[in-house]
Amino acid sequence: MAVHDVLAEEDVPDGGCAVVQVEGREICVYRIDGSYYALNNYCPHQGAPICAGLVSGTNLPADVYRYEYSREGEIIRCPWHGWEFDIKTGKSLFSDRTRVKSYEVEVRDGRIGIVLRGAERP
């Protein structure tokens, strides 16, 4: 396991995102309510840069003629075809089998690190 130092905490505002390069991967680092999440910048559908998509919420299951909007700032929508993914997990909202690769994030001494499993420390 290798932790790659990529950003200072202040480089990602709350509700914001920063794109970084780690070992040839383009990774988006999101900050939601003070916590950090990282997703591969590649939509599994047709390879769109997922981080260029709209960050929003989604409608939750509800009764007929009732709409319940929730999870504001936690959902990323693919800029090409609108597929929606949970920023915190990378899982799609429409299928248990489709997801964007997510990475563990470590924060130490004000620095954000991306954890790559199976890799040697740089």
N, CA, C and O atoms as a Tinker XYZ file with bonds, in Angstrom:
   488  protein
     1  N      0.840000   -1.175000    0.000000    73     2
     2  CA     0.000000    0.000000    0.000000    64     1     3
     3  C      0.886000    1.239000    0.000000    63     2     4     5
     4  O      1.825000    1.347000    0.789000    81     3
     5  N      0.577000    2.160000   -0.887000    73     3     6
     6  CA     1.323000    3.412000   -0.952000    64     5     7
     7  C      0.369000    4.583000   -0.788000    63     6     8     9
     8  O     -0.724000    4.592000   -1.353000    81     7
     9  N      0.794000    5.574000   -0.005000    73     7    10
    10  CA     0.009000    6.789000    0.156000    64     9    11
    11  C      0.729000    7.888000   -0.614000    63    10    12    13
    12  O      1.889000    8.197000   -0.338000    81    11
    13  N      0.031000    8.477000   -1.583000    73    11    14
    14  CA     0.601000    9.520000   -2.428000    64    13    15
    15  C      0.089000   10.879000   -1.980000    63    14    16    17
    16  O     -1.105000   11.162000   -2.079000    81    15
    17  N      0.987000   11.712000   -1.491000    73    15    18
    18  CA     0.653000   13.067000   -1.065000    64    17    19
    19  C      0.304000   13.873000   -2.316000    63    18    20    21
    20  O      1.110000   13.967000   -3.241000    81    19
    21  N     -0.913000   14.461000   -2.344000    73    19    22
    22  CA    -1.342000   15.146000   -3.561000    64    21    23
    23  C     -1.734000   16.607000   -3.375000    63    22    24    25
    24  O     -1.537000   17.415000   -4.282000    81    23
    25  N     -2.285000   16.957000   -2.215000    73    23    26
    26  CA    -2.798000   18.315000   -2.017000    64    25    27
    27  C     -2.731000   18.715000   -0.549000    63    26    28    29
    28  O     -2.616000   17.876000    0.344000    81    27
    29  N     -2.807000   20.024000   -0.331000    73    27    30
    30  CA    -3.038000   20.533000    1.017000    64    29    31
    31  C     -4.550000   20.601000    1.215000    63    30    32    33
    32  O     -5.295000   20.784000    0.252000    81    31
    33  N     -5.003000   20.456000    2.448000    73    31    34
    34  CA    -6.443000   20.482000    2.722000    64    33    35
    35  C     -7.106000   21.746000    2.173000    63    34    36    37
    36  O     -8.220000   21.685000    1.651000    81    35
    37  N     -6.439000   22.870000    2.286000    73    35    38
    38  CA    -7.042000   24.131000    1.826000    64    37    39
    39  C     -7.163000   24.216000    0.298000    63    38    40    41
    40  O     -7.814000   25.124000   -0.218000    81    39
    41  N     -6.547000   23.287000   -0.422000    73    39    42
    42  CA    -6.656000   23.275000   -1.885000    64    41    43
    43  C     -8.014000   22.791000   -2.375000    63    42    44    45
    44  O     -8.359000   22.981000   -3.541000    81    43
    45  N     -8.792000   22.162000   -1.482000    73    43    46
    46  CA   -10.116000   21.651000   -1.860000    64    45    47
    47  C    -11.147000   22.282000   -0.923000    63    46    48    49
    48  O    -11.255000   21.876000    0.234000    81    47
    49  N    -11.904000   23.270000   -1.407000    73    47    50
    50  CA   -12.912000   23.891000   -0.551000    64    49    51
    51  C    -14.062000   22.922000   -0.271000    63    50    52    53
    52  O    -14.305000   21.998000   -1.046000    81    51
    53  N    -14.762000   23.140000    0.837000    73    51    54
    54  CA   -15.900000   22.278000    1.150000    64    53    55
    55  C    -16.921000   22.387000    0.014000    63    54    56    57
    56  O    -17.297000   23.487000   -0.390000    81    55
    57  N    -17.358000   21.248000   -0.487000    73    55    58
    58  CA   -18.266000   21.198000   -1.635000    64    57    59
    59  C    -17.548000   21.261000   -2.965000    63    58    60    61
    60  O    -18.182000   21.258000   -4.020000    81    59
    61  N    -16.219000   21.320000   -2.921000    73    59    62
    62  CA   -15.429000   21.447000   -4.140000    64    61    63
    63  C    -14.691000   20.181000   -4.517000    63    62    64    65
    64  O    -14.822000   19.136000   -3.880000    81    63
    65  N    -13.906000   20.311000   -5.580000    73    63    66
    66  CA   -13.184000   19.177000   -6.145000    64    65    67
    67  C    -11.864000   19.664000   -6.729000    63    66    68    69
    68  O    -11.764000   20.796000   -7.202000    81    67
    69  N    -10.866000   18.809000   -6.693000    73    67    70
    70  CA    -9.582000   19.075000   -7.348000    64    69    71
    71  C     -9.166000   17.808000   -8.082000    63    70    72    73
    72  O     -9.349000   16.702000   -7.574000    81    71
    73  N     -8.606000   17.969000   -9.275000    73    71    74
    74  CA    -8.150000   16.834000  -10.071000    64    73    75
    75  C     -6.636000   16.728000   -9.933000    63    74    76    77
    76  O     -5.921000   17.715000  -10.101000    81    75
    77  N     -6.148000   15.518000   -9.626000    73    75    78
    78  CA    -4.716000   15.279000   -9.450000    64    77    79
    79  C     -4.283000   14.087000  -10.307000    63    78    80    81
    80  O     -5.117000   13.300000  -10.755000    81    79
    81  N     -2.988000   13.963000  -10.528000    73    79    82
    82  CA    -2.408000   12.833000  -11.252000    64    81    83
    83  C     -1.641000   11.969000  -10.256000    63    82    84    85
    84  O     -0.813000   12.473000   -9.497000    81    83
    85  N     -1.920000   10.666000  -10.263000    73    83    86
    86  CA    -1.207000    9.723000   -9.397000    64    85    87
    87  C     -0.883000    8.487000  -10.219000    63    86    88    89
    88  O     -1.787000    7.765000  -10.641000    81    87
    89  N      0.385000    8.242000  -10.446000    73    87    90
    90  CA     0.839000    7.067000  -11.189000    64    89    91
    91  C      0.045000    6.849000  -12.485000    63    90    92    93
    92  O     -0.428000    5.746000  -12.759000    81    91
    93  N     -0.087000    7.905000  -13.263000    73    91    94
    94  CA    -0.773000    7.809000  -14.553000    64    93    95
    95  C     -2.284000    7.820000  -14.472000    63    94    96    97
    96  O     -2.961000    7.738000  -15.497000    81    95
    97  N     -2.823000    7.921000  -13.262000    73    95    98
    98  CA    -4.282000    7.981000  -13.093000    64    97    99
    99  C     -4.701000    9.421000  -12.836000    63    98   100   101
   100  O     -4.020000   10.151000  -12.116000    81    99
   101  N     -5.810000    9.826000  -13.418000    73    99   102
   102  CA    -6.383000   11.124000  -13.102000    64   101   103
   103  C     -7.460000   10.879000  -12.056000    63   102   104   105
   104  O     -8.425000   10.154000  -12.300000    81   103
   105  N     -7.287000   11.488000  -10.891000    73   103   106
   106  CA    -8.169000   11.236000   -9.749000    64   105   107
   107  C     -8.768000   12.551000   -9.268000    63   106   108   109
   108  O     -8.078000   13.565000   -9.169000    81   107
   109  N    -10.065000   12.515000   -8.972000    73   107   110
   110  CA   -10.779000   13.684000   -8.451000    64   109   111
   111  C    -10.883000   13.553000   -6.939000    63   110   112   113
   112  O    -11.310000   12.518000   -6.427000    81   111
   113  N    -10.497000   14.591000   -6.237000    73   111   114
   114  CA   -10.603000   14.621000   -4.784000    64   113   115
   115  C    -11.736000   15.587000   -4.428000    63   114   116   117
   116  O    -11.684000   16.768000   -4.769000    81   115
   117  N    -12.745000   15.080000   -3.749000    73   115   118
   118  CA   -13.907000   15.868000   -3.346000    64   117   119
   119  C    -13.877000   16.088000   -1.839000    63   118   120   121
   120  O    -13.382000   15.252000   -1.082000    81   119
   121  N    -14.412000   17.222000   -1.422000    73   119   122
   122  CA   -14.570000   17.507000    0.008000    64   121   123
   123  C    -16.059000   17.722000    0.271000    63   122   124   125
   124  O    -16.668000   18.648000   -0.263000    81   123
   125  N    -16.637000   16.850000    1.105000    73   123   126
   126  CA   -18.048000   16.932000    1.444000    64   125   127
   127  C    -18.162000   16.978000    2.962000    63   126   128   129
   128  O    -17.776000   16.035000    3.654000    81   127
   129  N    -18.691000   18.073000    3.467000    73   127   130
   130  CA   -18.861000   18.265000    4.917000    64   129   131
   131  C    -17.569000   17.988000    5.689000    63   130   132   133
   132  O    -17.596000   17.379000    6.759000    81   131
   133  N    -16.443000   18.437000    5.141000    73   131   134
   134  CA   -15.158000   18.305000    5.823000    64   133   135
   135  C    -14.445000   16.984000    5.632000    63   134   136   137
   136  O    -13.313000   16.831000    6.089000    81   135
   137  N    -15.079000   16.017000    4.964000    73   135   138
   138  CA   -14.443000   14.723000    4.691000    64   137   139
   139  C    -14.043000   14.667000    3.219000    63   138   140   141
   140  O    -14.647000   15.325000    2.371000    81   139
   141  N    -13.013000   13.869000    2.931000    73   139   142
   142  CA   -12.466000   13.781000    1.572000    64   141   143
   143  C    -12.758000   12.422000    0.941000    63   142   144   145
   144  O    -12.736000   11.388000    1.609000    81   143
   145  N    -13.029000   12.452000   -0.356000    73   143   146
   146  CA   -13.330000   11.249000   -1.135000    64   145   147
   147  C    -12.599000   11.368000   -2.467000    63   146   148   149
   148  O    -12.400000   12.471000   -2.976000    81   147
   149  N    -12.203000   10.236000   -3.025000    73   147   150
   150  CA   -11.457000   10.259000   -4.284000    64   149   151
   151  C    -12.053000    9.270000   -5.278000    63   150   152   153
   152  O    -12.326000    8.118000   -4.939000    81   151
   153  N    -12.251000    9.737000   -6.514000    73   151   154
   154  CA   -12.786000    8.906000   -7.593000    64   153   155
   155  C    -11.883000    8.989000   -8.808000    63   154   156   157
   156  O    -11.295000   10.033000   -9.088000    81   155
   157  N    -11.777000    7.888000   -9.522000    73   155   158
   158  CA   -11.086000    7.879000  -10.800000    64   157   159
   159  C    -11.873000    8.780000  -11.756000    63   158   160   161
   160  O    -13.103000    8.720000  -11.786000    81   159
   161  N    -11.189000    9.600000  -12.522000    73   159   162
   162  CA   -11.847000   10.545000  -13.429000    64   161   163
   163  C    -12.192000    9.860000  -14.752000    63   162   164   165
   164  O    -11.760000   10.297000  -15.819000    81   163
   165  N    -12.971000    8.784000  -14.671000    73   163   166
   166  CA   -13.295000    7.983000  -15.853000    64   165   167
   167  C    -14.649000    7.320000  -15.655000    63   166   168   169
   168  O    -14.802000    6.465000  -14.783000    81   167
   169  N    -15.631000    7.711000  -16.462000    73   167   170
   170  CA   -16.947000    7.099000  -16.364000    64   169   171
   171  C    -16.900000    5.706000  -16.982000    63   170   172   173
   172  O    -16.374000    5.545000  -18.083000    81   171
   173  N    -17.436000    4.694000  -16.298000    73   171   174
   174  CA   -17.373000    3.328000  -16.817000    64   173   175
   175  C    -18.225000    3.105000  -18.067000    63   174   176   177
   176  O    -18.083000    2.072000  -18.721000    81   175
   177  N    -19.093000    4.033000  -18.410000    73   175   178
   178  CA   -19.964000    3.880000  -19.581000    64   177   179
   179  C    -19.172000    4.047000  -20.873000    63   178   180   181
   180  O    -19.047000    3.108000  -21.659000    81   179
   181  N    -18.629000    5.266000  -21.091000    73   179   182
   182  CA   -17.873000    5.497000  -22.321000    64   181   183
   183  C    -16.628000    6.346000  -22.090000    63   182   184   185
   184  O    -16.110000    6.960000  -23.022000    81   183
   185  N    -16.150000    6.381000  -20.854000    73   183   186
   186  CA   -14.874000    7.017000  -20.571000    64   185   187
   187  C    -14.882000    8.525000  -20.411000    63   186   188   189
   188  O    -13.822000    9.147000  -20.483000    81   187
   189  N    -16.026000    9.129000  -20.199000    73   187   190
   190  CA   -16.083000   10.587000  -20.007000    64   189   191
   191  C    -15.305000   10.984000  -18.756000    63   190   192   193
   192  O    -15.183000   10.197000  -17.818000    81   191
   193  N    -14.778000   12.212000  -18.746000    73   191   194
   194  CA   -14.137000   12.708000  -17.517000    64   193   195
   195  C    -15.222000   13.009000  -16.483000    63   194   196   197
   196  O    -15.794000   14.098000  -16.472000    81   195
   197  N    -15.494000   12.049000  -15.629000    73   195   198
   198  CA   -16.626000   12.109000  -14.709000    64   197   199
   199  C    -16.598000   13.367000  -13.841000    63   198   200   201
   200  O    -17.650000   13.901000  -13.490000    81   199
   201  N    -15.416000   13.837000  -13.500000    73   199   202
   202  CA   -15.302000   14.988000  -12.606000    64   201   203
   203  C    -15.720000   16.300000  -13.256000    63   202   204   205
   204  O    -15.867000   17.310000  -12.568000    81   203
   205  N    -15.911000   16.298000  -14.569000    73   203   206
   206  CA   -16.414000   17.481000  -15.259000    64   205   207
   207  C    -17.929000   17.575000  -15.151000    63   206   208   209
   208  O    -18.531000   18.556000  -15.589000    81   207
   209  N    -18.538000   16.556000  -14.568000    73   207   210
   210  CA   -19.993000   16.519000  -14.446000    64   209   211
   211  C    -20.514000   17.373000  -13.309000    63   210   212   213
   212  O    -19.754000   17.884000  -12.486000    81   211
   213  N    -21.819000   17.514000  -13.287000    73   211   214
   214  CA   -22.520000   18.293000  -12.275000    64   213   215
   215  C    -22.574000   17.531000  -10.956000    63   214   216   217
   216  O    -22.914000   16.348000  -10.925000    81   215
   217  N    -22.237000   18.217000   -9.870000    73   215   218
   218  CA   -22.390000   17.658000   -8.527000    64   217   219
   219  C    -23.725000   18.167000   -8.004000    63   218   220   221
   220  O    -23.981000   19.371000   -7.996000    81   219
   221  N    -24.571000   17.242000   -7.570000    73   219   222
   222  CA   -25.906000   17.619000   -7.118000    64   221   223
   223  C    -26.393000   16.618000   -6.078000    63   222   224   225
   224  O    -25.594000   15.961000   -5.412000    81   223
   225  N    -27.697000   16.511000   -5.947000    73   223   226
   226  CA   -28.327000   15.515000   -5.099000    64   225   227
   227  C    -29.152000   14.612000   -6.000000    63   226   228   229
   228  O    -28.912000   14.537000   -7.205000    81   227
   229  N    -30.121000   13.930000   -5.413000    73   227   230
   230  CA   -30.963000   13.033000   -6.206000    64   229   231
   231  C    -32.328000   12.908000   -5.558000    63   230   232   233
   232  O    -32.512000   13.267000   -4.395000    81   231
   233  N    -33.284000   12.396000   -6.318000    73   231   234
   234  CA   -34.607000   12.100000   -5.773000    64   233   235
   235  C    -34.584000   10.728000   -5.120000    63   234   236   237
   236  O    -34.086000    9.762000   -5.698000    81   235
   237  N    -35.118000   10.652000   -3.930000    73   235   238
   238  CA   -35.204000    9.395000   -3.212000    64   237   239
   239  C    -36.549000    8.732000   -3.491000    63   238   240   241
   240  O    -37.501000    9.408000   -3.881000    81   239
   241  N    -36.638000    7.420000   -3.297000    73   239   242
   242  CA   -37.944000    6.759000   -3.458000    64   241   243
   243  C    -38.971000    7.404000   -2.527000    63   242   244   245
   244  O    -38.688000    7.680000   -1.361000    81   243
   245  N    -40.158000    7.637000   -3.062000    73   243   246
   246  CA   -41.209000    8.279000   -2.272000    64   245   247
   247  C    -42.573000    7.826000   -2.781000    63   246   248   249
   248  O    -42.672000    7.100000   -3.770000    81   247
   249  N    -43.607000    8.262000   -2.098000    73   247   250
   250  CA   -44.973000    7.935000   -2.496000    64   249   251
   251  C    -45.297000    8.557000   -3.856000    63   250   252   253
   252  O    -44.592000    9.450000   -4.327000    81   251
   253  N    -46.365000    8.074000   -4.471000    73   251   254
   254  CA   -46.824000    8.599000   -5.754000    64   253   255
   255  C    -47.098000   10.094000   -5.624000    63   254   256   257
   256  O    -47.679000   10.539000   -4.634000    81   255
   257  N    -46.683000   10.862000   -6.617000    73   255   258
   258  CA   -46.849000   12.319000   -6.683000    64   257   259
   259  C    -46.088000   13.075000   -5.600000    63   258   260   261
   260  O    -46.367000   14.244000   -5.330000    81   259
   261  N    -45.141000   12.409000   -4.994000    73   259   262
   262  CA   -44.325000   13.059000   -3.971000    64   261   263
   263  C    -42.861000   12.913000   -4.372000    63   262   264   265
   264  O    -42.415000   11.818000   -4.716000    81   263
   265  N    -42.128000   13.995000   -4.329000    73   263   266
   266  CA   -40.717000   13.988000   -4.679000    64   265   267
   267  C    -39.905000   14.381000   -3.455000    63   266   268   269
   268  O    -40.174000   15.394000   -2.810000    81   267
   269  N    -38.910000   13.562000   -3.150000    73   267   270
   270  CA   -38.055000   13.840000   -2.003000    64   269   271
   271  C    -36.617000   13.971000   -2.495000    63   270   272   273
   272  O    -35.951000   12.977000   -2.784000    81   271
   273  N    -36.151000   15.221000   -2.585000    73   271   274
   274  CA   -34.794000   15.511000   -3.047000    64   273   275
   275  C    -33.861000   15.495000   -1.840000    63   274   276   277
   276  O    -34.161000   16.097000   -0.809000    81   275
   277  N    -32.734000   14.806000   -1.970000    73   275   278
   278  CA   -31.819000   14.665000   -0.842000    64   277   279
   279  C    -30.391000   14.465000   -1.351000    63   278   280   281
   280  O    -30.142000   14.426000   -2.556000    81   279
   281  N    -29.476000   14.344000   -0.418000    73   279   282
   282  CA   -28.061000   14.045000   -0.680000    64   281   283
   283  C    -27.376000   15.125000   -1.526000    63   282   284   285
   284  O    -26.486000   14.824000   -2.321000    81   283
   285  N    -27.790000   16.366000   -1.351000    73   283   286
   286  CA   -27.198000   17.488000   -2.087000    64   285   287
   287  C    -25.681000   17.492000   -1.915000    63   286   288   289
   288  O    -25.180000   17.387000   -0.795000    81   287
   289  N    -24.953000   17.612000   -3.025000    73   287   290
   290  CA   -23.498000   17.659000   -3.007000    64   289   291
   291  C    -22.819000   16.311000   -2.913000    63   290   292   293
   292  O    -21.594000   16.254000   -2.805000    81   291
   293  N    -23.585000   15.204000   -2.950000    73   291   294
   294  CA   -23.009000   13.862000   -2.810000    64   293   295
   295  C    -23.074000   13.031000   -4.093000    63   294   296   297
   296  O    -22.555000   11.915000   -4.130000    81   295
   297  N    -23.696000   13.555000   -5.129000    73   295   298
   298  CA   -23.896000   12.794000   -6.358000    64   297   299
   299  C    -23.186000   13.497000   -7.521000    63   298   300   301
   300  O    -23.333000   14.705000   -7.709000    81   299
   301  N    -22.423000   12.735000   -8.290000    73   299   302
   302  CA   -21.783000   13.266000   -9.494000    64   301   303
   303  C    -22.513000   12.686000  -10.702000    63   302   304   305
   304  O    -22.796000   11.489000  -10.763000    81   303
   305  N    -22.811000   13.561000  -11.658000    73   303   306
   306  CA   -23.527000   13.146000  -12.870000    64   305   307
   307  C    -22.570000   13.224000  -14.063000    63   306   308   309
   308  O    -21.960000   14.264000  -14.308000    81   307
   309  N    -22.446000   12.124000  -14.797000    73   307   310
   310  CA   -21.558000   12.082000  -15.955000    64   309   311
   311  C    -21.929000   13.204000  -16.934000    63   310   312   313
   312  O    -23.104000   13.389000  -17.249000    81   311
   313  N    -20.922000   13.954000  -17.418000    73   311   314
   314  CA   -21.220000   15.076000  -18.313000    64   313   315
   315  C    -21.700000   14.654000  -19.702000    63   314   316   317
   316  O    -22.284000   15.469000  -20.416000    81   315
   317  N    -21.473000   13.420000  -20.093000    73   315   318
   318  CA   -21.870000   12.986000  -21.430000    64   317   319
   319  C    -23.271000   12.404000  -21.486000    63   318   320   321
   320  O    -24.049000   12.761000  -22.370000    81   319
   321  N    -23.609000   11.514000  -20.558000    73   319   322
   322  CA   -24.885000   10.800000  -20.656000    64   321   323
   323  C    -25.719000   10.834000  -19.376000    63   322   324   325
   324  O    -26.777000   10.209000  -19.317000    81   323
   325  N    -25.267000   11.542000  -18.370000    73   323   326
   326  CA   -26.073000   11.745000  -17.173000    64   325   327
   327  C    -26.105000   10.609000  -16.166000    63   326   328   329
   328  O    -26.901000   10.649000  -15.228000    81   327
   329  N    -25.257000    9.592000  -16.333000    73   327   330
   330  CA   -25.236000    8.521000  -15.332000    64   329   331
   331  C    -24.835000    9.130000  -13.991000    63   330   332   333
   332  O    -23.955000    9.990000  -13.939000    81   331
   333  N    -25.477000    8.689000  -12.905000    73   331   334
   334  CA   -25.238000    9.261000  -11.585000    64   333   335
   335  C    -24.505000    8.282000  -10.670000    63   334   336   337
   336  O    -24.796000    7.087000  -10.643000    81   335
   337  N    -23.545000    8.829000   -9.920000    73   335   338
   338  CA   -22.722000    8.025000   -9.018000    64   337   339
   339  C    -22.613000    8.709000   -7.668000    63   338   340   341
   340  O    -22.602000    9.937000   -7.578000    81   339
   341  N    -22.534000    7.902000   -6.617000    73   339   342
   342  CA   -22.335000    8.375000   -5.251000    64   341   343
   343  C    -20.861000    8.732000   -5.086000    63   342   344   345
   344  O    -19.999000    7.867000   -5.240000    81   343
   345  N    -20.564000    9.968000   -4.781000    73   343   346
   346  CA   -19.175000   10.410000   -4.626000    64   345   347
   347  C    -18.493000    9.676000   -3.472000    63   346   348   349
   348  O    -17.297000    9.395000   -3.547000    81   347
   349  N    -19.223000    9.364000   -2.422000    73   347   350
   350  CA   -18.631000    8.737000   -1.239000    64   349   351
   351  C    -18.216000    7.290000   -1.469000    63   350   352   353
   352  O    -17.299000    6.801000   -0.809000    81   351
   353  N    -18.879000    6.597000   -2.398000    73   351   354
   354  CA   -18.590000    5.171000   -2.612000    64   353   355
   355  C    -18.194000    4.819000   -4.047000    63   354   356   357
   356  O    -17.579000    3.779000   -4.283000    81   355
   357  N    -18.542000    5.677000   -4.996000    73   355   358
   358  CA   -18.308000    5.374000   -6.410000    64   357   359
   359  C    -19.419000    4.538000   -7.027000    63   358   360   361
   360  O    -19.418000    4.319000   -8.239000    81   359
   361  N    -20.361000    4.069000   -6.229000    73   359   362
   362  CA   -21.434000    3.212000   -6.741000    64   361   363
   363  C    -22.433000    4.021000   -7.556000    63   362   364   365
   364  O    -22.728000    5.173000   -7.238000    81   363
   365  N    -22.952000    3.391000   -8.623000    73   363   366
   366  CA   -23.974000    4.056000   -9.424000    64   365   367
   367  C    -25.299000    4.034000   -8.678000    63   366   368   369
   368  O    -25.506000    3.222000   -7.777000    81   367
   369  N    -26.185000    4.931000   -9.064000    73   367   370
   370  CA   -27.503000    4.970000   -8.439000    64   369   371
   371  C    -28.498000    4.067000   -9.155000    63   370   372   373
   372  O    -29.637000    3.920000   -8.712000    81   371
   373  N    -28.075000    3.469000  -10.247000    73   371   374
   374  CA   -29.012000    2.700000  -11.072000    64   373   375
   375  C    -28.698000    1.213000  -11.148000    63   374   376   377
   376  O    -29.533000    0.443000  -11.623000    81   375
   377  N    -27.517000    0.780000  -10.695000    73   375   378
   378  CA   -27.149000   -0.628000  -10.800000    64   377   379
   379  C    -26.121000   -0.985000   -9.736000    63   378   380   381
   380  O    -25.192000   -0.221000   -9.477000    81   379
   381  N    -26.293000   -2.147000   -9.124000    73   379   382
   382  CA   -25.310000   -2.612000   -8.147000    64   381   383
   383  C    -24.024000   -3.075000   -8.813000    63   382   384   385
   384  O    -23.019000   -3.287000   -8.135000    81   383
   385  N    -24.040000   -3.233000  -10.119000    73   383   386
   386  CA   -22.880000   -3.770000  -10.838000    64   385   387
   387  C    -22.017000   -2.698000  -11.495000    63   386   388   389
   388  O    -20.955000   -3.014000  -12.031000    81   387
   389  N    -22.446000   -1.449000  -11.464000    73   387   390
   390  CA   -21.723000   -0.374000  -12.143000    64   389   391
   391  C    -21.217000    0.622000  -11.113000    63   390   392   393
   392  O    -21.951000    1.045000  -10.220000    81   391
   393  N    -19.935000    0.993000  -11.255000    73   391   394
   394  CA   -19.348000    1.938000  -10.310000    64   393   395
   395  C    -18.156000    2.649000  -10.933000    63   394   396   397
   396  O    -17.583000    2.184000  -11.919000    81   395
   397  N    -17.798000    3.765000  -10.354000    73   395   398
   398  CA   -16.561000    4.474000  -10.666000    64   397   399
   399  C    -15.556000    4.026000   -9.615000    63   398   400   401
   400  O    -15.896000    3.931000   -8.436000    81   399
   401  N    -14.341000    3.754000  -10.022000    73   399   402
   402  CA   -13.299000    3.335000   -9.078000    64   401   403
   403  C    -13.103000    4.428000   -8.035000    63   402   404   405
   404  O    -12.928000    5.600000   -8.371000    81   403
   405  N    -13.135000    4.031000   -6.769000    73   403   406
   406  CA   -12.890000    4.972000   -5.681000    64   405   407
   407  C    -11.591000    4.604000   -4.970000    63   406   408   409
   408  O    -11.138000    3.461000   -5.032000    81   407
   409  N    -11.011000    5.570000   -4.307000    73   407   410
   410  CA    -9.748000    5.378000   -3.595000    64   409   411
   411  C     -9.895000    5.858000   -2.165000    63   410   412   413
   412  O    -10.635000    6.801000   -1.884000    81   411
   413  N     -9.185000    5.200000   -1.267000    73   411   414
   414  CA    -9.130000    5.631000    0.123000    64   413   415
   415  C     -8.311000    6.922000    0.198000    63   414   416   417
   416  O     -7.334000    7.103000   -0.529000    81   415
   417  N     -8.731000    7.802000    1.086000    73   415   418
   418  CA    -8.038000    9.072000    1.286000    64   417   419
   419  C     -7.556000    9.142000    2.724000    63   418   420   421
   420  O     -8.296000    8.822000    3.654000    81   419
   421  N     -6.305000    9.564000    2.902000    73   419   422
   422  CA    -5.754000    9.791000    4.248000    64   421   423
   423  C     -5.368000   11.250000    4.376000    63   422   424   425
   424  O     -4.776000   11.827000    3.464000    81   423
   425  N     -5.701000   11.845000    5.506000    73   423   426
   426  CA    -5.323000   13.226000    5.784000    64   425   427
   427  C     -4.418000   13.229000    6.997000    63   426   428   429
   428  O     -4.778000   12.735000    8.065000    81   427
   429  N     -3.215000   13.803000    6.811000    73   427   430
   430  CA    -2.244000   13.903000    7.908000    64   429   431
   431  C     -1.552000   15.250000    7.845000    63   430   432   433
   432  O     -1.077000   15.676000    6.792000    81   431
   433  N     -1.504000   15.903000    8.973000    73   431   434
   434  CA    -0.801000   17.181000    9.090000    64   433   435
   435  C     -1.211000   18.164000    7.994000    63   434   436   437
   436  O     -0.367000   18.861000    7.432000    81   435
   437  N     -2.507000   18.218000    7.693000    73   435   438
   438  CA    -3.009000   19.176000    6.715000    64   437   439
   439  C     -2.782000   18.798000    5.266000    63   438   440   441
   440  O     -3.042000   19.601000    4.370000    81   439
   441  N     -2.300000   17.584000    5.021000    73   439   442
   442  CA    -2.037000   17.114000    3.654000    64   441   443
   443  C     -2.981000   15.968000    3.310000    63   442   444   445
   444  O     -3.311000   15.143000    4.161000    81   443
   445  N     -3.411000   15.929000    2.050000    73   443   446
   446  CA    -4.309000   14.885000    1.556000    64   445   447
   447  C     -3.487000   13.863000    0.793000    63   446   448   449
   448  O     -2.692000   14.217000   -0.076000    81   447
   449  N     -3.682000   12.591000    1.122000    73   447   450
   450  CA    -2.982000   11.506000    0.439000    64   449   451
   451  C     -3.971000   10.527000   -0.163000    63   450   452   453
   452  O     -5.008000   10.233000    0.432000    81   451
   453  N     -3.647000   10.022000   -1.344000    73   451   454
   454  CA    -4.448000    9.000000   -2.015000    64   453   455
   455  C     -3.762000    7.661000   -1.785000    63   454   456   457
   456  O     -2.560000    7.531000   -2.016000    81   455
   457  N     -4.518000    6.662000   -1.332000    73   455   458
   458  CA    -3.983000    5.336000   -1.051000    64   457   459
   459  C     -4.170000    4.450000   -2.285000    63   458   460   461
   460  O     -5.286000    4.272000   -2.774000    81   459
   461  N     -3.065000    3.903000   -2.777000    73   459   462
   462  CA    -3.120000    2.934000   -3.862000    64   461   463
   463  C     -2.700000    1.591000   -3.286000    63   462   464   465
   464  O     -1.580000    1.438000   -2.799000    81   463
   465  N     -3.595000    0.630000   -3.344000    73   463   466
   466  CA    -3.326000   -0.714000   -2.828000    64   465   467
   467  C     -2.431000   -1.477000   -3.786000    63   466   468   469
   468  O     -2.551000   -1.344000   -5.004000    81   467
   469  N     -1.528000   -2.282000   -3.225000    73   467   470
   470  CA    -0.656000   -3.106000   -4.045000    64   469   471
   471  C      0.488000   -2.357000   -4.693000    63   470   472   473
   472  O      1.181000   -2.898000   -5.554000    81   471
   473  N      0.689000   -1.119000   -4.286000    73   471   474
   474  CA     1.772000   -0.321000   -4.855000    64   473   475
   475  C      2.815000   -0.042000   -3.768000    63   474   476   477
   476  O      2.491000    0.030000   -2.583000    81   475
   477  N      4.041000    0.110000   -4.185000    73   475   478
   478  CA     5.123000    0.429000   -3.242000    64   477   479
   479  C      5.090000    1.926000   -2.936000    63   478   480   481
   480  O      4.647000    2.733000   -3.754000    81   479
   481  N      5.561000    2.275000   -1.756000    73   479   482
   482  CA     5.642000    3.685000   -1.384000    64   481   483
   483  C      6.633000    4.387000   -2.302000    63   482   484   485
   484  O      7.733000    3.885000   -2.534000    81   483
   485  N      6.235000    5.575000   -2.836000    73   483   486
   486  CA     7.142000    6.292000   -3.745000    64   485   487
   487  C      8.379000    6.813000   -3.051000    63   486   488
   488  O      9.229000    7.435000   -3.688000    81   487
